[in-house]
Amino acid sequence: MDSDPDEELLARVAQGDPAAVRALTARKLPRVLALAGRMLGEATEAEDVAQEAMIRAWRQAPIWTPGVARFDTWLHRVTLNLCYDRLRRRREIPTERPPEQIDLGPAPDRGLEAADVGRRVASAMQALPDRQREAVALCHFQDLTNIEAAAIMGVSVEALESLLSRGRRALRVALSDMMAP
């Protein structure tokens, strides 16, 4: 059986190999950043969370036990926990104005309509309850299987599917005016 390339990289990171740190970052950072962006809806906070998650991965590398858990599962869970910490802090600090929403849509050269669609989807995602947003982000934006997402969230596959169903239904209602007849 082939060994897990993440575990090999983690072993090299634990030994202080700079090339392994760069390779692990290149492999994992885009997905961690995307997940944080979908959960938080704010680019600067998402970058902070992604950076903290990667720092924790580097610190965890020397004590990582291969075969106990998948590194991806652990990293996604760390990222989600950091996102929830940020979301809790937001609720605790009243602001005069709502925070700016980042445009998670296509690049500006794709047209104003595409940017509007991206903003509408991001806004609809932010309106979902936390657990539904987490389930939708993991399955639809991180391309994880239901089994992987359920493991990360610490719920059964049936519970995840229920969260997905309710989240999709809420998104369908929120975006119904954009749907083709």
N, C-alpha and C positions, 0 to 999 in steps of 0.2 A: 504494500500500500504506500502511495506517495505521501510524503510529509507535507504539512500545511506550510505554504510559503510565508504566511504571516508569522508563524512560530519561528521559522528560520531567521526572518528579519528581526524579530524581537530578541532572539538570542544574540544576534550581531549588534543590535542597539545596546543591549545590556553590557556588551564588551566595549562600548564606546566607539563603535565604527561609524564615522561621520557619513559615509556613503549609505549605510543602512538607515540612518536617521533621515537622510534626504529621500531615500526610496520609500520608506514607510510614510513619510509626510506626503509625497507625491501620490501614493496609492490611496491613502485614507482621507486626507484633508478635503478634497472636493465633495465627497459624500457627507462628511461631518458638517461642513459649511452649509451644504444644501439643506440638510435636516434642521440645523439650527435656524437657518433663514425661514424655513417653512413654519417652524414652531413659534418663532419670535416675531416675524414680520418686520424686522428692523436690521439692516445690514451691519451696522457697527456692533450691535450686541451679538449678532450671529458670528461675526469675526472674532470677538472676544471669547465667546463660548467655544468656538472651534479651536482657537489657540490654547485655551485652558485644557480642553479634552486631549489635545496632542501632547501637551506637557505632562499630563497625568499618564498618558501611555508611555512616554519616555521614562518617567519615574517608576512605573509598574514593571517595565521590562526586566530589571534584574531579579524580581521576585515572581515573575510569571511562571505558572506551572503548566507546561504543555499538556494538552489532552483533557484538562479539567473543564474548560469552557472554550467556546470559539472566541477569538480575539474580537471579531466584528461584533458579536453580540455584546461583549463587555463594553466596547467603545461606543456603540449606539446607546447603551444604557447610561453610560457616563454623560454623553452628550445630552440625552433627554433629561437627566437629573439636573444638569447645569441650566438647561432651558427652564425647567420648572422653578429653580431657585430664582432666576431672573423674573419670571412671570409673577411669582409671589411678591418679590420686591416692588414690582410695578403696582400691584394692588395696594401695597402698604404706603406708597408715596403719592398723595394727591397732587395733581398738576392742574394748572389753569387751562392748558390746552391739551388736546389729545396728542400723543406722539405722532410724528410723521410716519407714514406708511411707505415702505420701500417698494419700488416697482420691480416685482419679480417676473414681469413679462419679458417679451422678446426685446432685442436691441432697438433703439430708436429708429434705425434705418428700416425697420420692418413696418413702420407706419403707426399713426396715432391710434387706429382701431385695435391693432394687436396690443399696444400698450394698455389701452383701456380694458381689454379682456384680461390681461395679466393682473391689473389692479383689482378688477372685480373678483377674480378667482382668489387672489391673496386676501382681499377683504372678507370674502365668504369663508375662507379657511380660518381667518382670525376670529370670526363670529362663532365657530364651532366650540362646543365644550372641549376642554383640554384633552381628555382621553380620546374623543372622536377625532380631533385634529391629529393627535399622535398616531392613531391607527391609520388614518388616511395618508399622512405624510410617509410613514414607514412603508406601506404597501404600494402606494401609487407614485410617490416621488423618489423613494429610495429603492424601489423595485425588489423589496424583500418578499419572500413567500409568507403566507399566513402563519405557517409554523414558526418561521424565524421571528416575525413581528410579535407573535404571541409570547415567545420566549423572552424577547427584549422587554415587553410590557409586563411580564409576570402574570399573564392571564391564560385561560384555556383558549384553544382555537375557536371554540364556539362563542366565547365571550368576545374575542376579537372580531369575529364575523358579525356579531350583533352591533358592535361599535362601528364597524365599517358600513353596515347597512343603514344605521341611523345617520352617520356622517354623510354618506352619499345622498340619502334622501334630503337632508337639510341643504346640501349643496345644490341639488337639483331644484329645490324650491327657490333658493336664493338667486340662482342663475337662470330661472325658467324663461325669462324674457329674452335670453340669448339663444335658447334652444330652437332648432329648426322644427317647424310644424310637422 
